[in-house]
Amino acid sequence: MILMLGCDVNYHEQINEEGLMLHVANRLKPTAVLAWMAGCAVVTLLFAATIVVVAPREAAATPAYAQQTGLACGQCHVSPSGGGKLTALGAKFQANGHKMPGK
């Protein structure tokens, strides 16, 4: 018996007309094929969900940084509401381990 992607296929040996031994797979029933396809779909969905959960995401602005520095979000971000692209000061803040440069 060989296990391939969760699908059991029974093989048996058969002698053909020329006397050669062949490995012949037993036919799968349609319900077995559907069960195998459903199993593959579940594995694929679990894999995709895992990728979505553990995939790296871009960091977002945090109000805690504004409280820590005493500056408005727009001081470090191009957008006055915070988040997204950084200004020169924001890039220095990020490069300095989220501490104000010179401190």
Secondary structure by P-SEA (a helix, b strand, c coil): ccccccbbbbbbbbbccccccccccccccaaaaaaaaaaaaaaaaaaaaaaaaaccccccccaaaaaaaccccccccccccccccccaaaaaaaaaccccccc
